[in-house]
Amino acid sequence: APLPPPRDVRSVGLAAYNLGYLPGGGDDRDAFATQTITTLRSLTDAALLLRRGGLLSVMTYPGTSKEEAAAVKGFCEGLAMLTKR
């Protein structure tokens, strides 16, 4: 289930992601692995909640999913284009 929204919109200082699969999740890694589409949706939601100066930290594992790692890289590069620095 999704987390409830924060009480104050744009109050989140850090959103951290550790993508891949859940260690100890069993023999079927795919059943416990992050999925590209839901990761991108979640990153978008998190970015919209970050306050000014907030951080988005994402750890990807290309050995687990090259597609997801590439998609996250592209997402982050797109975010960089929106900054004023």
N, CA, C and O atoms as a CHARMM CRD file, in Angstrom:
* protein
*
  340
    1    1 ALA  N      0.84500  -1.18600   0.00000 PROA 1      0.00000
    2    1 ALA  CA     0.00000   0.00000   0.00000 PROA 1      0.00000
    3    1 ALA  C      0.88500   1.24200   0.00000 PROA 1      0.00000
    4    1 ALA  O      1.94000   1.25100   0.63500 PROA 1      0.00000
    5    2 PRO  N      0.47300   2.27300  -0.69500 PROA 2      0.00000
    6    2 PRO  CA     1.27900   3.49600  -0.72600 PROA 2      0.00000
    7    2 PRO  C      1.29900   4.16800   0.64300 PROA 2      0.00000
    8    2 PRO  O      0.38800   4.00000   1.45400 PROA 2      0.00000
    9    3 LEU  N      2.34700   4.92100   0.87300 PROA 3      0.00000
   10    3 LEU  CA     2.45000   5.68100   2.11400 PROA 3      0.00000
   11    3 LEU  C      1.47400   6.85000   2.07000 PROA 3      0.00000
   12    3 LEU  O      1.18300   7.37400   0.99500 PROA 3      0.00000
   13    4 PRO  N      0.96600   7.26400   3.22800 PROA 4      0.00000
   14    4 PRO  CA     0.09600   8.44100   3.22900 PROA 4      0.00000
   15    4 PRO  C      0.90100   9.68000   2.86500 PROA 4      0.00000
   16    4 PRO  O      2.10500   9.72500   3.11500 PROA 4      0.00000
   17    5 PRO  N      0.26100  10.68200   2.28100 PROA 5      0.00000
   18    5 PRO  CA     0.99000  11.90300   1.92500 PROA 5      0.00000
   19    5 PRO  C      1.46000  12.63200   3.18000 PROA 5      0.00000
   20    5 PRO  O      0.83400  12.51700   4.23400 PROA 5      0.00000
   21    6 PRO  N      2.54700  13.37600   3.07700 PROA 6      0.00000
   22    6 PRO  CA     3.01100  14.13700   4.24300 PROA 6      0.00000
   23    6 PRO  C      2.00200  15.22800   4.59000 PROA 6      0.00000
   24    6 PRO  O      1.24900  15.68300   3.72900 PROA 6      0.00000
   25    7 ARG  N      1.99200  15.64000   5.84900 PROA 7      0.00000
   26    7 ARG  CA     1.05800  16.67500   6.28900 PROA 7      0.00000
   27    7 ARG  C      1.30500  17.99200   5.57100 PROA 7      0.00000
   28    7 ARG  O      0.36100  18.68200   5.18600 PROA 7      0.00000
   29    8 ASP  N      2.56600  18.33700   5.39100 PROA 8      0.00000
   30    8 ASP  CA     2.92200  19.56400   4.69600 PROA 8      0.00000
   31    8 ASP  C      3.53300  19.20800   3.34900 PROA 8      0.00000
   32    8 ASP  O      4.62200  18.63800   3.28300 PROA 8      0.00000
   33    9 VAL  N      2.82800  19.54600   2.28000 PROA 9      0.00000
   34    9 VAL  CA     3.34900  19.26200   0.94700 PROA 9      0.00000
   35    9 VAL  C      4.66100  20.02300   0.76000 PROA 9      0.00000
   36    9 VAL  O      4.81200  21.14800   1.23400 PROA 9      0.00000
   37   10 ARG  N      5.58600  19.40400   0.07700 PROA 10     0.00000
   38   10 ARG  CA     6.92300  19.96200  -0.17700 PROA 10     0.00000
   39   10 ARG  C      7.72700  20.09800   1.10800 PROA 10     0.00000
   40   10 ARG  O      8.54500  21.00900   1.23800 PROA 10     0.00000
   41   11 SER  N      7.49500  19.18700   2.06600 PROA 11     0.00000
   42   11 SER  CA     8.21900  19.24200   3.33300 PROA 11     0.00000
   43   11 SER  C      9.26100  18.13900   3.46100 PROA 11     0.00000
   44   11 SER  O      9.97200  18.07600   4.46300 PROA 11     0.00000
   45   12 VAL  N      9.35800  17.27900   2.46900 PROA 12     0.00000
   46   12 VAL  CA    10.26500  16.13400   2.53900 PROA 12     0.00000
   47   12 VAL  C     11.68800  16.59200   2.22700 PROA 12     0.00000
   48   12 VAL  O     11.92600  17.24200   1.21000 PROA 12     0.00000
   49   13 GLY  N     12.62800  16.25000   3.10300 PROA 13     0.00000
   50   13 GLY  CA    14.01400  16.65400   2.92100 PROA 13     0.00000
   51   13 GLY  C     14.85600  15.61600   2.20700 PROA 13     0.00000
   52   13 GLY  O     15.85800  15.96100   1.58000 PROA 13     0.00000
   53   14 LEU  N     14.46700  14.33200   2.29000 PROA 14     0.00000
   54   14 LEU  CA    15.24300  13.25800   1.67000 PROA 14     0.00000
   55   14 LEU  C     14.32500  12.11900   1.29000 PROA 14     0.00000
   56   14 LEU  O     13.47700  11.69800   2.07700 PROA 14     0.00000
   57   15 ALA  N     14.50100  11.62700   0.08700 PROA 15     0.00000
   58   15 ALA  CA    13.86000  10.39500  -0.36000 PROA 15     0.00000
   59   15 ALA  C     14.99200   9.47800  -0.80700 PROA 15     0.00000
   60   15 ALA  O     15.78900   9.85100  -1.66800 PROA 15     0.00000
   61   16 ALA  N     15.06700   8.28600  -0.22900 PROA 16     0.00000
   62   16 ALA  CA    16.17200   7.36400  -0.52500 PROA 16     0.00000
   63   16 ALA  C     15.63100   6.04900  -1.07300 PROA 16     0.00000
   64   16 ALA  O     14.66200   5.49300  -0.55500 PROA 16     0.00000
   65   17 TYR  N     16.27000   5.56900  -2.12000 PROA 17     0.00000
   66   17 TYR  CA    15.87300   4.32300  -2.78200 PROA 17     0.00000
   67   17 TYR  C     17.06500   3.38100  -2.86200 PROA 17     0.00000
   68   17 TYR  O     18.18000   3.80200  -3.16800 PROA 17     0.00000
   69   18 ASN  N     16.82600   2.11700  -2.58800 PROA 18     0.00000
   70   18 ASN  CA    17.80900   1.05200  -2.77100 PROA 18     0.00000
   71   18 ASN  C     17.11600   0.00400  -3.63600 PROA 18     0.00000
   72   18 ASN  O     16.40300  -0.86100  -3.12700 PROA 18     0.00000
   73   19 LEU  N     17.33100   0.09100  -4.94000 PROA 19     0.00000
   74   19 LEU  CA    16.58800  -0.71900  -5.89900 PROA 19     0.00000
   75   19 LEU  C     17.21900  -2.09000  -6.10500 PROA 19     0.00000
   76   19 LEU  O     18.36600  -2.32800  -5.72800 PROA 19     0.00000
   77   20 GLY  N     16.46200  -2.96700  -6.70100 PROA 20     0.00000
   78   20 GLY  CA    16.95400  -4.30700  -6.98900 PROA 20     0.00000
   79   20 GLY  C     15.98400  -5.34000  -6.47500 PROA 20     0.00000
   80   20 GLY  O     14.78600  -5.26200  -6.74700 PROA 20     0.00000
   81   21 TYR  N     16.48600  -6.30300  -5.73600 PROA 21     0.00000
   82   21 TYR  CA    15.62600  -7.34200  -5.19400 PROA 21     0.00000
   83   21 TYR  C     15.83600  -7.45100  -3.69100 PROA 21     0.00000
   84   21 TYR  O     16.84200  -6.98900  -3.15100 PROA 21     0.00000
   85   22 LEU  N     14.87900  -8.06300  -3.03700 PROA 22     0.00000
   86   22 LEU  CA    14.91300  -8.21200  -1.58800 PROA 22     0.00000
   87   22 LEU  C     15.76300  -9.41800  -1.21800 PROA 22     0.00000
   88   22 LEU  O     15.36400 -10.55200  -1.48400 PROA 22     0.00000
   89   23 PRO  N     16.92500  -9.20000  -0.60900 PROA 23     0.00000
   90   23 PRO  CA    17.74300 -10.34300  -0.17800 PROA 23     0.00000
   91   23 PRO  C     16.95600 -11.19900   0.81400 PROA 23     0.00000
   92   23 PRO  O     16.27600 -10.68400   1.70200 PROA 23     0.00000
   93   24 GLY  N     17.06300 -12.48600   0.64500 PROA 24     0.00000
   94   24 GLY  CA    16.33200 -13.39900   1.51600 PROA 24     0.00000
   95   24 GLY  C     14.86500 -13.51300   1.14500 PROA 24     0.00000
   96   24 GLY  O     14.07600 -14.10300   1.88300 PROA 24     0.00000
   97   25 GLY  N     14.49700 -12.94600  -0.00500 PROA 25     0.00000
   98   25 GLY  CA    13.10700 -12.97400  -0.43200 PROA 25     0.00000
   99   25 GLY  C     12.67300 -14.29400  -1.03400 PROA 25     0.00000
  100   25 GLY  O     11.52300 -14.44100  -1.44700 PROA 25     0.00000
  101   26 GLY  N     13.56500 -15.23800  -1.08800 PROA 26     0.00000
  102   26 GLY  CA    13.21500 -16.54100  -1.63400 PROA 26     0.00000
  103   26 GLY  C     13.92600 -16.80800  -2.94400 PROA 26     0.00000
  104   26 GLY  O     14.74500 -16.01500  -3.40900 PROA 26     0.00000
  105   27 ASP  N     13.59200 -17.93700  -3.52000 PROA 27     0.00000
  106   27 ASP  CA    14.24500 -18.36100  -4.76000 PROA 27     0.00000
  107   27 ASP  C     13.76900 -17.58500  -5.98000 PROA 27     0.00000
  108   27 ASP  O     14.50100 -17.47000  -6.96200 PROA 27     0.00000
  109   28 ASP  N     12.56000 -17.05400  -5.93100 PROA 28     0.00000
  110   28 ASP  CA    12.00300 -16.32500  -7.06800 PROA 28     0.00000
  111   28 ASP  C     12.31900 -14.84000  -6.91400 PROA 28     0.00000
  112   28 ASP  O     11.49700 -14.07300  -6.41300 PROA 28     0.00000
  113   29 ARG  N     13.51500 -14.44000  -7.34800 PROA 29     0.00000
  114   29 ARG  CA    13.95100 -13.03500  -7.20100 PROA 29     0.00000
  115   29 ARG  C     13.01000 -12.07000  -7.89800 PROA 29     0.00000
  116   29 ARG  O     12.78200 -10.96500  -7.40500 PROA 29     0.00000
  117   30 ASP  N     12.45800 -12.47300  -9.04500 PROA 30     0.00000
  118   30 ASP  CA    11.57500 -11.57400  -9.78800 PROA 30     0.00000
  119   30 ASP  C     10.33900 -11.19700  -8.98300 PROA 30     0.00000
  120   30 ASP  O      9.79500 -10.10700  -9.15700 PROA 30     0.00000
  121   31 ALA  N      9.89300 -12.08700  -8.10700 PROA 31     0.00000
  122   31 ALA  CA     8.71000 -11.81200  -7.29500 PROA 31     0.00000
  123   31 ALA  C      8.99100 -10.74000  -6.25600 PROA 31     0.00000
  124   31 ALA  O      8.06100 -10.10600  -5.75700 PROA 31     0.00000
  125   32 PHE  N     10.26100 -10.52700  -5.92300 PROA 32     0.00000
  126   32 PHE  CA    10.64000  -9.57000  -4.88900 PROA 32     0.00000
  127   32 PHE  C     11.56500  -8.47900  -5.42800 PROA 32     0.00000
  128   32 PHE  O     12.32500  -7.87600  -4.67000 PROA 32     0.00000
  129   33 ALA  N     11.50200  -8.22700  -6.72800 PROA 33     0.00000
  130   33 ALA  CA    12.38500  -7.23300  -7.35200 PROA 33     0.00000
  131   33 ALA  C     11.59500  -5.97100  -7.68800 PROA 33     0.00000
  132   33 ALA  O     10.39400  -6.02100  -7.95000 PROA 33     0.00000
  133   34 THR  N     12.29600  -4.84000  -7.67400 PROA 34     0.00000
  134   34 THR  CA    11.66400  -3.59400  -8.09200 PROA 34     0.00000
  135   34 THR  C     11.40300  -3.65300  -9.59800 PROA 34     0.00000
  136   34 THR  O     12.11300  -4.33900 -10.33300 PROA 34     0.00000
  137   35 GLN  N     10.39400  -2.93700 -10.04000 PROA 35     0.00000
  138   35 GLN  CA    10.00200  -2.91500 -11.44000 PROA 35     0.00000
  139   35 GLN  C     10.18700  -1.50300 -11.98600 PROA 35     0.00000
  140   35 GLN  O      9.88100  -0.52600 -11.30200 PROA 35     0.00000
  141   36 THR  N     10.67900  -1.39600 -13.19600 PROA 36     0.00000
  142   36 THR  CA    11.01100  -0.09800 -13.78500 PROA 36     0.00000
  143   36 THR  C      9.85100   0.88600 -13.74000 PROA 36     0.00000
  144   36 THR  O     10.03200   2.02600 -13.31200 PROA 36     0.00000
  145   37 ILE  N      8.67900   0.47600 -14.16900 PROA 37     0.00000
  146   37 ILE  CA     7.55300   1.41200 -14.25900 PROA 37     0.00000
  147   37 ILE  C      7.13300   1.92100 -12.89000 PROA 37     0.00000
  148   37 ILE  O      6.85500   3.11000 -12.73400 PROA 37     0.00000
  149   38 THR  N      7.08100   1.04700 -11.90000 PROA 38     0.00000
  150   38 THR  CA     6.67500   1.51100 -10.56700 PROA 38     0.00000
  151   38 THR  C      7.77900   2.33200  -9.91700 PROA 38     0.00000
  152   38 THR  O      7.49800   3.24200  -9.13800 PROA 38     0.00000
  153   39 THR  N      9.02800   2.02000 -10.23000 PROA 39     0.00000
  154   39 THR  CA    10.14300   2.82300  -9.71900 PROA 39     0.00000
  155   39 THR  C     10.05500   4.24800 -10.26000 PROA 39     0.00000
  156   39 THR  O     10.20000   5.20600  -9.50000 PROA 39     0.00000
  157   40 LEU  N      9.82000   4.39800 -11.55600 PROA 40     0.00000
  158   40 LEU  CA     9.73300   5.73100 -12.15500 PROA 40     0.00000
  159   40 LEU  C      8.53800   6.51400 -11.61600 PROA 40     0.00000
  160   40 LEU  O      8.63600   7.72000 -11.39300 PROA 40     0.00000
  161   41 ARG  N      7.42500   5.84200 -11.41100 PROA 41     0.00000
  162   41 ARG  CA     6.26000   6.52100 -10.82500 PROA 41     0.00000
  163   41 ARG  C      6.57900   7.00300  -9.41500 PROA 41     0.00000
  164   41 ARG  O      6.23900   8.12500  -9.04000 PROA 41     0.00000
  165   42 SER  N      7.22600   6.15600  -8.64700 PROA 42     0.00000
  166   42 SER  CA     7.56600   6.50800  -7.27100 PROA 42     0.00000
  167   42 SER  C      8.58300   7.64500  -7.22000 PROA 42     0.00000
  168   42 SER  O      8.45400   8.55700  -6.40400 PROA 42     0.00000
  169   43 LEU  N      9.59200   7.59500  -8.08600 PROA 43     0.00000
  170   43 LEU  CA    10.58100   8.67100  -8.13800 PROA 43     0.00000
  171   43 LEU  C      9.92600  10.00600  -8.50100 PROA 43     0.00000
  172   43 LEU  O     10.28300  11.04700  -7.94900 PROA 43     0.00000
  173   44 THR  N      8.98100   9.97300  -9.41500 PROA 44     0.00000
  174   44 THR  CA     8.26600  11.18800  -9.79600 PROA 44     0.00000
  175   44 THR  C      7.50800  11.74900  -8.60100 PROA 44     0.00000
  176   44 THR  O      7.58300  12.94400  -8.31600 PROA 44     0.00000
  177   45 ASP  N      6.77900  10.88400  -7.90300 PROA 45     0.00000
  178   45 ASP  CA     6.03700  11.32500  -6.71400 PROA 45     0.00000
  179   45 ASP  C      6.98300  11.89700  -5.66600 PROA 45     0.00000
  180   45 ASP  O      6.70700  12.94000  -5.07300 PROA 45     0.00000
  181   46 ALA  N      8.09800  11.21100  -5.44200 PROA 46     0.00000
  182   46 ALA  CA     9.05900  11.67100  -4.43200 PROA 46     0.00000
  183   46 ALA  C      9.64500  13.03000  -4.81800 PROA 46     0.00000
  184   46 ALA  O      9.78100  13.91000  -3.96800 PROA 46     0.00000
  185   47 ALA  N      9.98700  13.20200  -6.07600 PROA 47     0.00000
  186   47 ALA  CA    10.57700  14.46900  -6.52600 PROA 47     0.00000
  187   47 ALA  C      9.60500  15.62600  -6.32700 PROA 47     0.00000
  188   47 ALA  O     10.02100  16.74000  -6.00900 PROA 47     0.00000
  189   48 LEU  N      8.32600  15.37100  -6.51000 PROA 48     0.00000
  190   48 LEU  CA     7.32100  16.41800  -6.33600 PROA 48     0.00000
  191   48 LEU  C      7.10500  16.77600  -4.87000 PROA 48     0.00000
  192   48 LEU  O      6.60500  17.85900  -4.56600 PROA 48     0.00000
  193   49 LEU  N      7.47300  15.88700  -3.96500 PROA 49     0.00000
  194   49 LEU  CA     7.31100  16.13500  -2.53700 PROA 49     0.00000
  195   49 LEU  C      8.52500  16.80700  -1.90000 PROA 49     0.00000
  196   49 LEU  O      8.44000  17.32200  -0.78500 PROA 49     0.00000
  197   50 LEU  N      9.64900  16.80000  -2.60500 PROA 50     0.00000
  198   50 LEU  CA    10.87000  17.35000  -2.01300 PROA 50     0.00000
  199   50 LEU  C     10.77700  18.86200  -1.84000 PROA 50     0.00000
  200   50 LEU  O     10.30600  19.58400  -2.71900 PROA 50     0.00000
  201   51 ARG  N     11.23700  19.31000  -0.68800 PROA 51     0.00000
  202   51 ARG  CA    11.30200  20.75300  -0.46800 PROA 51     0.00000
  203   51 ARG  C     12.50400  21.31100  -1.22300 PROA 51     0.00000
  204   51 ARG  O     13.34200  20.55200  -1.71100 PROA 51     0.00000
  205   52 ARG  N     12.58800  22.61800  -1.31700 PROA 52     0.00000
  206   52 ARG  CA    13.73200  23.26700  -1.95600 PROA 52     0.00000
  207   52 ARG  C     14.99400  22.84000  -1.21300 PROA 52     0.00000
  208   52 ARG  O     15.05400  22.92900   0.01300 PROA 52     0.00000
  209   53 GLY  N     15.99100  22.38200  -1.94200 PROA 53     0.00000
  210   53 GLY  CA    17.23100  21.90500  -1.35000 PROA 53     0.00000
  211   53 GLY  C     17.16500  20.45300  -0.89200 PROA 53     0.00000
  212   53 GLY  O     18.14300  19.92900  -0.35800 PROA 53     0.00000
  213   54 GLY  N     16.01400  19.79100  -1.09500 PROA 54     0.00000
  214   54 GLY  CA    15.86400  18.38600  -0.71100 PROA 54     0.00000
  215   54 GLY  C     16.69800  17.47900  -1.60600 PROA 54     0.00000
  216   54 GLY  O     17.12400  17.87300  -2.69100 PROA 54     0.00000
  217   55 LEU  N     16.91900  16.27400  -1.13700 PROA 55     0.00000
  218   55 LEU  CA    17.76600  15.32000  -1.85900 PROA 55     0.00000
  219   55 LEU  C     16.98400  14.07800  -2.26100 PROA 55     0.00000
  220   55 LEU  O     16.11700  13.60300  -1.52800 PROA 55     0.00000
  221   56 LEU  N     17.30800  13.56900  -3.43400 PROA 56     0.00000
  222   56 LEU  CA    16.77600  12.31900  -3.92300 PROA 56     0.00000
  223   56 LEU  C     17.97100  11.39700  -4.13000 PROA 56     0.00000
  224   56 LEU  O     18.80200  11.63900  -5.00600 PROA 56     0.00000
  225   57 SER  N     18.05800  10.34900  -3.33200 PROA 57     0.00000
  226   57 SER  CA    19.18100   9.41300  -3.39000 PROA 57     0.00000
  227   57 SER  C     18.68900   8.08700  -3.94800 PROA 57     0.00000
  228   57 SER  O     17.73900   7.50300  -3.42600 PROA 57     0.00000
  229   58 VAL  N     19.33700   7.60800  -5.01600 PROA 58     0.00000
  230   58 VAL  CA    18.90700   6.37200  -5.65300 PROA 58     0.00000
  231   58 VAL  C     20.11900   5.47100  -5.88100 PROA 58     0.00000
  232   58 VAL  O     21.08900   5.87700  -6.52200 PROA 58     0.00000
  233   59 MET  N     20.06000   4.25500  -5.35700 PROA 59     0.00000
  234   59 MET  CA    21.09500   3.24400  -5.59200 PROA 59     0.00000
  235   59 MET  C     20.50500   2.19300  -6.52500 PROA 59     0.00000
  236   59 MET  O     19.53800   1.51200  -6.18200 PROA 59     0.00000
  237   60 THR  N     21.10100   2.07100  -7.70700 PROA 60     0.00000
  238   60 THR  CA    20.65100   1.05000  -8.64700 PROA 60     0.00000
  239   60 THR  C     21.72400  -0.02400  -8.76400 PROA 60     0.00000
  240   60 THR  O     22.88800   0.19800  -8.43100 PROA 60     0.00000
  241   61 TYR  N     21.31500  -1.16900  -9.23400 PROA 61     0.00000
  242   61 TYR  CA    22.22800  -2.29400  -9.43900 PROA 61     0.00000
  243   61 TYR  C     22.03600  -2.80300 -10.86200 PROA 61     0.00000
  244   61 TYR  O     21.16000  -3.63300 -11.10700 PROA 61     0.00000
  245   62 PRO  N     22.84800  -2.31400 -11.80800 PROA 62     0.00000
  246   62 PRO  CA    22.68300  -2.71800 -13.20500 PROA 62     0.00000
  247   62 PRO  C     22.73000  -4.22800 -13.40300 PROA 62     0.00000
  248   62 PRO  O     22.14000  -4.74400 -14.35200 PROA 62     0.00000
  249   63 GLY  N     23.42300  -4.94300 -12.52100 PROA 63     0.00000
  250   63 GLY  CA    23.46100  -6.39700 -12.63800 PROA 63     0.00000
  251   63 GLY  C     22.10500  -7.02900 -12.38100 PROA 63     0.00000
  252   63 GLY  O     21.83300  -8.13300 -12.85200 PROA 63     0.00000
  253   64 THR  N     21.26500  -6.34400 -11.64600 PROA 64     0.00000
  254   64 THR  CA    19.91200  -6.83500 -11.37100 PROA 64     0.00000
  255   64 THR  C     18.97700  -6.46900 -12.51100 PROA 64     0.00000
  256   64 THR  O     18.21000  -7.30900 -12.98300 PROA 64     0.00000
  257   65 SER  N     19.03700  -5.20800 -12.96000 PROA 65     0.00000
  258   65 SER  CA    18.17700  -4.76100 -14.05900 PROA 65     0.00000
  259   65 SER  C     18.84000  -3.60000 -14.79400 PROA 65     0.00000
  260   65 SER  O     18.82200  -2.46100 -14.32600 PROA 65     0.00000
  261   66 LYS  N     19.41900  -3.90200 -15.94000 PROA 66     0.00000
  262   66 LYS  CA    20.03200  -2.84200 -16.75300 PROA 66     0.00000
  263   66 LYS  C     18.98500  -1.84900 -17.22900 PROA 66     0.00000
  264   66 LYS  O     19.25000  -0.64900 -17.31100 PROA 66     0.00000
  265   67 GLU  N     17.79400  -2.35100 -17.54100 PROA 67     0.00000
  266   67 GLU  CA    16.70900  -1.47500 -18.00100 PROA 67     0.00000
  267   67 GLU  C     16.33400  -0.46800 -16.91600 PROA 67     0.00000
  268   67 GLU  O     16.19900   0.72300 -17.19600 PROA 67     0.00000
  269   68 GLU  N     16.16500  -0.93800 -15.68200 PROA 68     0.00000
  270   68 GLU  CA    15.79600  -0.03800 -14.59500 PROA 68     0.00000
  271   68 GLU  C     16.90500   0.97200 -14.32000 PROA 68     0.00000
  272   68 GLU  O     16.63200   2.15700 -14.12600 PROA 68     0.00000
  273   69 ALA  N     18.14300   0.51400 -14.30200 PROA 69     0.00000
  274   69 ALA  CA    19.27400   1.41000 -14.05400 PROA 69     0.00000
  275   69 ALA  C     19.34200   2.50000 -15.12200 PROA 69     0.00000
  276   69 ALA  O     19.58100   3.66300 -14.79800 PROA 69     0.00000
  277   70 ALA  N     19.13900   2.14300 -16.37800 PROA 70     0.00000
  278   70 ALA  CA    19.17000   3.12700 -17.46700 PROA 70     0.00000
  279   70 ALA  C     18.00100   4.10100 -17.36200 PROA 70     0.00000
  280   70 ALA  O     18.16300   5.29700 -17.60400 PROA 70     0.00000
  281   71 ALA  N     16.83400   3.59600 -17.00600 PROA 71     0.00000
  282   71 ALA  CA    15.66000   4.46000 -16.86700 PROA 71     0.00000
  283   71 ALA  C     15.84600   5.45200 -15.72200 PROA 71     0.00000
  284   71 ALA  O     15.48500   6.62200 -15.85300 PROA 71     0.00000
  285   72 VAL  N     16.40200   4.99900 -14.60900 PROA 72     0.00000
  286   72 VAL  CA    16.64400   5.88800 -13.46600 PROA 72     0.00000
  287   72 VAL  C     17.68200   6.94300 -13.83200 PROA 72     0.00000
  288   72 VAL  O     17.54200   8.10900 -13.46400 PROA 72     0.00000
  289   73 LYS  N     18.71600   6.53500 -14.55200 PROA 73     0.00000
  290   73 LYS  CA    19.73500   7.49800 -14.99400 PROA 73     0.00000
  291   73 LYS  C     19.09800   8.58600 -15.86300 PROA 73     0.00000
  292   73 LYS  O     19.36200   9.77400 -15.67700 PROA 73     0.00000
  293   74 GLY  N     18.26800   8.17300 -16.80100 PROA 74     0.00000
  294   74 GLY  CA    17.59000   9.13800 -17.66000 PROA 74     0.00000
  295   74 GLY  C     16.66500  10.05500 -16.87100 PROA 74     0.00000
  296   74 GLY  O     16.58800  11.25200 -17.14900 PROA 74     0.00000
  297   75 PHE  N     15.96500   9.49700 -15.89000 PROA 75     0.00000
  298   75 PHE  CA    15.08600  10.29600 -15.03800 PROA 75     0.00000
  299   75 PHE  C     15.88800  11.35100 -14.29000 PROA 75     0.00000
  300   75 PHE  O     15.49700  12.51700 -14.24900 PROA 75     0.00000
  301   76 CYS  N     16.99900  10.94800 -13.70100 PROA 76     0.00000
  302   76 CYS  CA    17.83100  11.87800 -12.93000 PROA 76     0.00000
  303   76 CYS  C     18.46100  12.94400 -13.82300 PROA 76     0.00000
  304   76 CYS  O     18.58300  14.10000 -13.42000 PROA 76     0.00000
  305   77 GLU  N     18.85700  12.56300 -15.02100 PROA 77     0.00000
  306   77 GLU  CA    19.39500  13.54500 -15.95500 PROA 77     0.00000
  307   77 GLU  C     18.31900  14.56600 -16.32200 PROA 77     0.00000
  308   77 GLU  O     18.61200  15.75100 -16.47700 PROA 77     0.00000
  309   78 GLY  N     17.08300  14.10800 -16.46100 PROA 78     0.00000
  310   78 GLY  CA    15.97900  15.01400 -16.74100 PROA 78     0.00000
  311   78 GLY  C     15.73700  15.97400 -15.59200 PROA 78     0.00000
  312   78 GLY  O     15.46000  17.15300 -15.81400 PROA 78     0.00000
  313   79 LEU  N     15.83800  15.47600 -14.35300 PROA 79     0.00000
  314   79 LEU  CA    15.67900  16.34300 -13.18900 PROA 79     0.00000
  315   79 LEU  C     16.77600  17.40900 -13.15900 PROA 79     0.00000
  316   79 LEU  O     16.52300  18.56300 -12.81300 PROA 79     0.00000
  317   80 ALA  N     17.98200  17.01200 -13.52200 PROA 80     0.00000
  318   80 ALA  CA    19.11400  17.95300 -13.50200 PROA 80     0.00000
  319   80 ALA  C     18.85200  19.11700 -14.44800 PROA 80     0.00000
  320   80 ALA  O     19.31800  20.23000 -14.20200 PROA 80     0.00000
  321   81 MET  N     18.12300  18.87900 -15.51400 PROA 81     0.00000
  322   81 MET  CA    17.82600  19.94400 -16.46400 PROA 81     0.00000
  323   81 MET  C     16.85100  20.96200 -15.88400 PROA 81     0.00000
  324   81 MET  O     16.74100  22.07700 -16.39200 PROA 81     0.00000
  325   82 LEU  N     16.14200  20.58100 -14.82000 PROA 82     0.00000
  326   82 LEU  CA    15.16500  21.48200 -14.20900 PROA 82     0.00000
  327   82 LEU  C     15.73200  22.32700 -13.07500 PROA 82     0.00000
  328   82 LEU  O     15.04800  23.20900 -12.55600 PROA 82     0.00000
  329   83 THR  N     16.96700  22.06600 -12.69200 PROA 83     0.00000
  330   83 THR  CA    17.56200  22.82800 -11.58500 PROA 83     0.00000
  331   83 THR  C     18.11600  24.15100 -12.09400 PROA 83     0.00000
  332   83 THR  O     18.31900  24.33300 -13.29400 PROA 83     0.00000
  333   84 LYS  N     18.35400  25.06000 -11.17800 PROA 84     0.00000
  334   84 LYS  CA    18.86200  26.38500 -11.54300 PROA 84     0.00000
  335   84 LYS  C     20.36700  26.47000 -11.48400 PROA 84     0.00000
  336   84 LYS  O     20.93400  27.52200 -11.77700 PROA 84     0.00000
  337   85 ARG  N     21.02900  25.39000 -11.11500 PROA 85     0.00000
  338   85 ARG  CA    22.48500  25.40300 -11.02000 PROA 85     0.00000
  339   85 ARG  C     23.11000  25.05500 -12.33100 PROA 85     0.00000
  340   85 ARG  O     24.33500  25.01700 -12.44000 PROA 85     0.00000
